[in-house]
Amino acid sequence: MRCLIVYDTVYGSTAQIARWIAERLEGFPGAEVEVARVGEAPSPEGYEAVLVGGPIHRGDQVLESVREYVREYREELAQKAVGIFVVALDVAGAYFRGRVMGGVEYLRAFAELFAAPPIYGKVLGGNLVPPRLTSEDREGLRDFYRRVRATKDIPYRTALDQGAAWEFAARFFHYASR
Ligand SMILES: Cc1cc2nc3c(=O)[nH]c(=O)nc-3n(C[C@H](O)[C@H](O)[C@H](O)COP(=O)(O)O)c2cc1C
């Protein structure tokens, strides 16, 4: 099965996760895997299975460049076995004053962009390394942490999980092979 993994990243964690997914898919006999960042990604044509993934940065949405790829290839993607992954810190999500936020809610919003529903999707944990942030992102996150935690310090956080990425890849391959 020819598999394409398309992703974009700002700070590199989604690229790392895309490589882990590729590593696991390559372990299946007959799998041929290509990983491409959105700017350089080919059309889904010519692949049987396509995974599309991106991080949540602002506004509860997957990175615009990734949504753009989905819009551009809406018709082609509708013919493929598609899997989606969203990279975020809020993997579990929560219910807050009448709304479900984060976690699977990120996935639901992303899935709605596709003309035909993706066959499988997961939220995978990313990371936050404060010294690496642009000053704009640092300001935005300071505001966020001030509001939710009454602190202006941005915490170091990692929810990166190679095992979860491998598990996601294995399940996707199983569903795509049916
Ligand atoms: C400015 C900014 C805003 C973010 N907003 C959210 C958010 O609303 N929810 C969430 O779960 N994670 C949020 N994150 C965490 C990112 O999803 C996480 O850092 C991810 O690993 C980034 O992916 P990348 O390294 O591929 O760019 C935010 C990160 C940044 C830098």
The ligand as a Tripos MOL2 file, in Angstrom:
@<TRIPOS>MOLECULE
LIG
   31    33     1     0     0
SMALL
NO_CHARGES

@<TRIPOS>ATOM
      1 C1          0.9340   30.2010   20.3020 C.3       1 LIG1
      2 C2          0.5340   28.8010   20.6630 C.ar      1 LIG1
      3 C3         -0.7970   28.5210   20.9480 C.ar      1 LIG1
      4 C4         -1.1890   27.2270   21.3040 C.ar      1 LIG1
      5 N1         -2.5070   26.9580   21.5530 N.ar      1 LIG1
      6 C5         -2.8720   25.7150   21.9120 C.ar      1 LIG1
      7 C6         -4.2360   25.4220   22.2040 C.ar      1 LIG1
      8 O1         -5.1200   26.2730   22.0960 O.2       1 LIG1
      9 N2         -4.5380   24.1420   22.5870 N.ar      1 LIG1
     10 C7         -3.5980   23.1500   22.7180 C.ar      1 LIG1
     11 O2         -3.9290   22.0370   23.0790 O.2       1 LIG1
     12 N3         -2.2930   23.4080   22.4270 N.ar      1 LIG1
     13 C8         -1.9230   24.6570   22.0440 C.ar      1 LIG1
     14 N4         -0.6120   24.9220   21.7710 N.ar      1 LIG1
     15 C9          0.3840   23.8380   21.9090 C.3       1 LIG1
     16 C10         0.8040   23.2710   20.5480 C.3       1 LIG1
     17 O3         -0.2360   22.5330   19.9610 O.3       1 LIG1
     18 C11         2.0590   22.4170   20.7420 C.3       1 LIG1
     19 O4          3.0930   23.2800   21.1800 O.3       1 LIG1
     20 C12         2.4900   21.6550   19.5160 C.3       1 LIG1
     21 O5          3.4270   20.6570   19.9010 O.3       1 LIG1
     22 C13         3.0790   22.5510   18.4490 C.3       1 LIG1
     23 O6          3.3510   21.8180   17.2970 O.3       1 LIG1
     24 P1          4.6350   22.0880   16.3790 P.3       1 LIG1
     25 O7          5.8730   21.8680   17.2550 O.co2     1 LIG1
     26 O8          4.5200   21.0670   15.3030 O.co2     1 LIG1
     27 O9          4.5500   23.4850   15.8670 O.co2     1 LIG1
     28 C14        -0.2040   26.2080   21.4020 C.ar      1 LIG1
     29 C15         1.1330   26.4970   21.1070 C.ar      1 LIG1
     30 C16         1.5070   27.7650   20.7450 C.ar      1 LIG1
     31 C17         2.9530   28.0420   20.4380 C.3       1 LIG1
@<TRIPOS>BOND
     1     1     2 1
     2     2     3 ar
     3     2    30 ar
     4     3     4 ar
     5     4     5 ar
     6     4    28 ar
     7     5     6 ar
     8     6     7 ar
     9     6    13 1
    10     7     8 2
    11     7     9 ar
    12     9    10 ar
    13    10    11 2
    14    10    12 ar
    15    12    13 ar
    16    13    14 ar
    17    14    15 1
    18    14    28 ar
    19    15    16 1
    20    16    17 1
    21    16    18 1
    22    18    19 1
    23    18    20 1
    24    20    21 1
    25    20    22 1
    26    22    23 1
    27    23    24 1
    28    24    25 2
    29    24    26 1
    30    24    27 1
    31    28    29 ar
    32    29    30 ar
    33    30    31 1
@<TRIPOS>SUBSTRUCTURE
     1 LIG1         1 GROUP 0 **** ****
